[in-house]
Amino acid sequence: MRNTYNFIILLGVSLMVLILAACANPDSVDEKEYVIRVGDSLLTVFDFNKAFEMAKTAYPHNVMQDPVALREARLRLLNQLTEQMLIMERAKELGIETSEMEVEKTISDIKKDYPEDAFEQTLLEFAVPYNVWEEGLRKRLLIEKVVNVELSEKITITPEEISKYYEGYYKGDGLTSDLKDRSKNIDEIIITNLRRKKLEEAYKSWIKELQKKYTIEINKVQLEKITG
């Protein structure tokens, strides 16, 4: 399932945490403060700005000094947030949930790669509270589940597609000219690449369907504060 949405290494998780945590409970938010509403989820200007402060670290400093590039980066993040809110709404409809056992196992697996207390220190360096990170991780796992059920499990790779991909990308690179002599490792790489490509294509169409299925409410006044 991790390979389904690997949209995540630790720093990616840190950013994703803020993005996912930005979907507030509508009961605790003034109606005038939200930017996007999808079902029961709201995105506020405050939480968007918190997420964007983290997102900016992925861009060169000089790029963020360009007003046009800055606006495009803000819109890109806003689109990502909206997509995630749509997927969360889909999870509710499908009755998909994430168990405590799944969350605890994932946390344990992540911490295995870090010396004692180093993981928590990394979160501190990025000013991400542990409980906020954990909640974001829980939602990220839920998104992975939905994408897996809706898309990944339906993707098939045929022998013909593997051979065609091999002919286009590997044959002539000094590996081998005979398809029968292909190593198992090369086939595994090809299958992984084909699955990723198909998943990306399916994801785009799927999101468009979700946009039609669920109502997306936009607060234009607050949107203007974000995009400038």
C-alpha positions in Angstrom: 0.0 0.0 0.0 2.9 2.4 0.7 4.0 2.1 -3.0 0.5 3.3 -3.9 1.1 6.9 -2.7 4.8 7.1 -2.2 3.2 11.3 -2.7 6.1 10.6 0.9 9.5 10.4 2.8 9.9 12.0 6.2 10.2 15.6 5.0 7.3 14.9 2.6 5.4 13.6 5.6 6.2 16.8 7.5 4.7 18.9 4.7 1.8 16.5 4.2 1.0 16.7 7.9 0.5 20.4 7.7 -1.5 20.1 4.5 -3.8 17.4 5.9 -4.1 19.0 9.3 -5.3 22.1 7.5 -8.7 20.7 7.0 -10.5 22.0 10.1 -13.6 21.0 11.9 -16.4 23.3 10.6 -17.9 23.6 14.1 -14.8 25.4 15.3 -14.4 27.8 12.3 -16.2 31.1 11.6 -18.1 30.8 8.3 -16.2 33.8 6.9 -12.7 32.3 7.6 -12.8 29.3 5.3 -11.3 29.3 1.8 -12.5 25.9 0.6 -15.3 23.6 1.9 -15.7 20.0 0.7 -18.3 18.1 2.7 -17.5 18.5 6.4 -13.9 19.7 5.8 -12.9 23.3 5.8 -9.6 24.9 4.8 -8.9 28.2 6.5 -6.6 31.0 5.5 -4.6 30.6 8.7 -4.0 26.8 8.1 -3.3 27.3 4.4 -0.6 29.9 5.3 0.9 27.5 7.9 1.1 24.8 5.2 2.5 27.2 2.6 5.3 28.2 5.0 6.5 24.6 5.0 5.9 24.2 1.2 8.1 27.2 0.5 11.1 25.3 1.8 10.9 23.1 -1.3 11.6 26.1 -3.6 14.8 28.1 -4.2 14.7 31.4 -2.2 15.0 33.5 -5.4 11.9 31.8 -6.9 9.8 32.8 -4.0 10.8 36.5 -4.5 9.0 36.4 -7.9 5.3 37.4 -7.5 4.2 35.3 -10.4 6.1 32.2 -9.2 4.8 32.8 -5.7 1.2 33.0 -6.8 1.6 29.8 -8.9 3.1 28.0 -5.9 0.1 29.0 -3.7 -2.4 27.9 -6.3 -0.5 24.6 -6.7 -0.7 23.9 -3.0 -4.4 25.0 -2.9 -5.2 22.4 -5.6 -3.3 19.7 -3.7 -5.3 20.6 -0.5 -8.6 20.5 -2.4 -7.7 17.1 -4.0 -7.0 15.7 -0.5 -10.2 17.0 0.9 -12.1 15.3 -2.0 -10.3 12.0 -1.3 -11.2 12.3 2.4 -14.8 12.8 1.5 -14.7 9.7 -0.8 -13.3 7.7 2.2 -16.4 8.6 4.2 -18.7 7.5 1.5 -16.8 4.2 1.1 -16.6 3.6 4.8 -12.9 3.3 4.7 -11.0 4.0 8.0 -7.5 3.7 9.4 -7.0 1.6 12.5 -4.8 2.4 15.5 -2.8 -0.7 14.8 -2.0 0.5 11.2 -0.9 3.9 12.5 1.2 2.4 15.3 2.9 0.0 12.9 3.7 2.7 10.4 5.2 4.9 13.1 7.3 2.0 14.3 8.6 1.4 10.8 9.4 5.0 10.3 11.3 5.3 13.6 13.4 2.2 12.8 15.4 4.3 10.4 16.4 6.9 13.1 18.6 6.8 16.2 16.8 7.1 19.5 15.0 10.5 19.8 16.3 11.6 16.5 12.9 11.4 14.8 11.3 13.6 17.4 14.2 16.0 17.1 13.6 16.2 13.3 10.0 17.2 13.9 11.1 19.9 16.3 13.4 21.3 13.7 10.5 21.7 11.4 8.3 23.0 14.2 5.8 20.2 13.8 4.2 19.0 17.1 4.2 15.2 17.4 0.5 14.9 17.8 -0.1 17.0 14.7 2.3 14.9 12.8 0.6 11.7 14.0 -2.9 13.0 13.0 -1.5 13.9 9.6 0.0 10.5 9.2 -3.3 8.9 10.0 -5.0 10.9 7.3 -2.2 10.1 4.8 -2.7 6.4 5.4 -6.4 6.8 4.9 -5.7 8.5 1.5 -3.4 5.7 0.5 -6.1 3.2 1.3 -8.7 5.0 -0.8 -6.3 5.4 -3.8 -5.4 1.7 -3.4 -9.1 0.6 -3.4 -10.2 2.9 -6.2 -7.2 2.8 -8.5 -4.2 0.5 -7.7 -6.1 -2.7 -7.3 -7.7 -2.2 -10.7 -4.4 -1.7 -12.6 -3.2 -4.6 -14.7 0.0 -5.0 -16.6 0.0 -7.4 -19.6 3.1 -9.2 -21.0 2.6 -7.3 -24.3 2.9 -4.0 -22.4 6.1 -5.2 -20.7 7.7 -6.2 -24.0 6.6 -2.9 -25.7 8.1 -0.9 -22.8 11.3 -2.9 -22.9 11.7 -2.4 -26.7 11.2 1.4 -26.2 13.4 2.0 -23.2 15.8 -0.9 -22.6 16.7 -2.6 -25.9 19.8 -1.0 -27.3 21.1 0.2 -24.0 23.6 -2.6 -23.8 21.5 -4.8 -21.5 20.4 -7.4 -24.1 18.9 -7.6 -27.5 16.9 -10.7 -26.8 13.6 -10.3 -24.9 13.9 -13.9 -23.8 17.1 -13.1 -21.9 15.7 -10.3 -19.9 16.5 -10.6 -16.2 13.8 -10.8 -13.6 15.0 -7.6 -12.1 14.5 -5.7 -15.4 10.9 -7.0 -15.6 10.2 -5.9 -12.1 11.5 -2.4 -12.8 9.4 -2.2 -16.0 6.3 -3.4 -14.1 6.9 -0.8 -11.4 7.3 2.0 -14.0 4.2 0.9 -15.9 2.1 0.8 -12.7 3.3 4.2 -11.7 2.5 5.7 -15.1 -1.0 4.1 -15.2 -1.7 5.2 -11.7 -0.8 8.8 -12.5 -3.1 8.7 -15.5 -5.9 7.1 -13.6 -5.5 9.5 -10.7 -6.1 12.5 -12.9 -9.3 11.2 -14.4 -10.5 10.0 -11.0 -10.0 13.4 -9.3 -12.0 15.0 -12.1 -14.8 12.6 -11.4 -14.6 13.4 -7.7 -14.8 17.1 -8.5 -18.1 16.4 -10.3 -19.4 14.2 -7.6 -18.8 16.4 -4.5 -19.6 20.0 -4.1 -16.6 22.3 -3.7 -17.5 25.6 -2.1 -15.0 28.5 -2.6 -15.0 31.6 -0.5 -13.8 34.2 -3.1 -13.0 36.8 -0.5 -10.6 34.5 1.4 -9.3 33.1 -1.9 -8.2 36.5 -2.9 -6.2 36.8 0.4 -4.3 33.6 -0.5 -3.7 34.2 -4.2 -3.3 37.9 -4.2 
